[in-house]
Amino acid sequence: MDRVVIVGAGLYGLIAAKTYLQVTGAYEDGDEAGTADEASDLTAIPSCFTEDATPSMKGSQNRLLVIDSASDIGGTWAEERLYPNLLSQNSYGLYEFSDLPLTDVVPEDESDTGDTRSQFIAGWKIRRYLRAWVAKWKLDRHIRLKWTVESVCRLENKEWKLSISLPTTPARHITVICDKLILATGLTSVPNLPEIPGSLGTTDHATPVIHAKDVGGWAREYLGYQPLEPPTVDIHAPRGEVDYPQLRSVAIYGGAKSSFDLVHFFATLHRNDPKLHLKSKQNNPVQVHWIIRDQGAGVAWMVPPTSTLPNGETVPSDKAASTRLLTYLTPCCYMIPKRLSRKGVWGLRWEGSWLIRLLHGNPFGRWWVRWFWRSVDRSLEESAQYGADAKMELLRPANSVVSCASGIGIANQGDLWEAIRLPHVAVHRSTITKIVASEEQAATDSSKRAVVHLADHTCVEPVDLVIHATGYKPIVPIQFEPASLRLELGLSALVTSDNQNTSDNIHKATESPEKIQGLLKPSIKDRLMHLEDIDQRSEVTVRQTLQATGCTPMNRGSASWTRSNKLIPYRLFRRMIAPELVAQGDRSFATLGVILSSTIAVIAEVQALWVAAFLTGGLDTQATDPCGALSLETISLDSMDHAVSEDAVLGSMTGSGLEVDAIQYNDMLLRDLGLNPNRLGGGTYQELTGVYGPSAYKGIVDEWKELQTSRSQQ
């Protein structure tokens, strides 16, 4: 087995590790029979990954490492990122791995409602589940936490070299060498912090200005938050040793789902709910200033926690969204209606889908789809009661719920709208222009408060805390050497130009790892121009396909964080591998999680199997497969470039460029692997209306291994 490094110990990184070990037979051979307790030092570098490793060392037992800069596994669900009312957007059964139901580790809480299936999962439960799953598959011995990958480069012998910093005193830097590299850093690693002029002063008691990612840490310090177990004392009892400060006011900036959660949390903090696991007691309501830009994507739609399936069953809304039928009902469904097309000079053939013809390929079908989504919009508006008063009207989304310009979340806090209507919640539709320290400080007040200035000349003052609920930059937070390697690997980048006329400047590190500063080398510039030319042709194809279904795409502007730089989007075949490397016969690099989906656990296992198959050569010898499985040996760079371009162009015209339909995407990957994508059984109706959860993909690793065995025997 090659030496493999996985960067990222979140959902994608963990399933990638288990699947790779499973595909390579490590569990069958007994290589994973040991336990974490038997490992001598979980902070040490296995000898086979060192720079001076000998051939005998390279054959040592532990040939897989999972590296993460955090102090805990889980990514979004790591202990350090949990905050008091953090709930998953997924309900029980939709956020788990197929081999271990979450309820086997953390039973559902039936104290709140008789129908526990409508429960959405608390963040601390997911973290506990992931810990149990890691123990089941004996992955602890492979995981190294608090290891920050600072840079990656490719050696002349095609090995990967990772420069890693450790949080020791004094600081320590180590080097890891591997044969294959998997990036599983996801899309929620780098907070998108807006650049806002102004200063909060230089005192030791400056008002905290934090990102939503850091709310958990703030709550531990100022509210006595204990995320993994409830307080051991009565919340109404005297507080004893720790005297937590009283919070008076907060400002929350942003209109996405996380902002709704934070507004709800602070608006109801004075209720001292024991389920929040806080040791502090808030005596009075907290004044909440919710600031949302009056431009851009605006406010997210909040879907009710439950929805009704076509068969009349009421289920959590995330399960209703995880059906094939919803794909066909989407106005910008990227499928061809059933039609006769010309094949060759004289021949004709049928192509496309009859269901797409019924729903999108005729005026009546398109009218019905538009009516359907208008009725959904009206239902959501009635649920939120946007027209009830002026404050609620400010929260009305500008576009339809099915529009690519609107974010969508689930109102999984039962009293969300009631909390927002509370009198101590104020909504502002404007942009923050600066944040400055308040000059009015009580003589006995050691903390510093802030004044938030808005573009409409409103001053929000004073506040004890400012939170940016402004999302994340979809980038890999690692420097590549040279910086142009990022483009060769198909990763997103910002290309800047500072008029320094030197091609060597591309090797220069910048303050942000995603930036490539200076003029590009001619070969790279030619490659980018070639891809832009393909994009122009792909746009024609995409528009023709969308026009056939009556969809009018919209062109979204560049993300605010790109500023004046040119954004080079991800150029990954199947969202996982770099076309340039694949065309060279290189099977040493892959990514997971470069995807936006409301059901990432449904995608993760299929992606992990696809990547494991790719890295082990399992996608190279399938050209004659009767199931039409993918053969990377027979696909050209031009074909991959066109497929990637069509994906990128379609994404930019119908979303942020990273969204996928989970079921359709999995269908494609399973066909690549030669596996049956229809997993529910029961015929066409069941396939259309049934819920696709992780359990639908149970056993796919064994199915694929059996298929590989049968192929080898032919």
Secondary structure, 3 states (H helix, E strand, C coil): CCCEEEECCCHHHHHHHHHHHHHCCHHHHCCCCCCHHHCCCCCCCCHHHCCCCCHHHHCCCCCEEEEECCCCCCHHHCHHHCCCCCEEEEECCCCCECCECHHHCCCCCCCCCCCHHHCEEEHHHHHHHHHHHHHHCCCHHHEEECCEEEEEEECCCCCEEEEEEECCCCCEEEEEEECEEEECCCCCCEECCCCCCCCCCCCCCCCCEEEHHHHHHHHHHHHCECCCCCCCCCCCCCCCCCCCCCCCEEEEECCCHHHHHHHHHHHCHHHCCHHHCECCCCCCCCEEEEEECCCCCCCCEEECCEEECCCCCEEEHHHHHCCHHHHHHCCCCCCCECEEEEECCCEEEEECEHHHHHHHCCHHHHHHHHHHHHHHHHHHHHHHCHHHCHHHHCCCCCCCCCCCCCCEEECCCCCHHHHHCCCCEEEEECCEEEEEECCCCCCCCCCCCEEEEECCCCEEEEECEEEECCCEECCCCCEEECCCHHHHCCCCEEECCCCCCCHHHHHCCCCCCCEECCCCCHHHHHHHHHHHHHHHHHHHHHHHHHHHCCCCCCCCCCCHHHCCCEEECCCCECCCECHHHHHCCCCCEEECCCCECCCHHHHHHHHHHHHHHHHCCCCCCCCCCCCCCCCCCCCCHHHHHHHHHHHHHHHHHHCCCCECCHHHHHHHHHHHHCCCCCCCCCHHHHHHHCCCCHHHHCCHHHHHHHHHHHHHCC
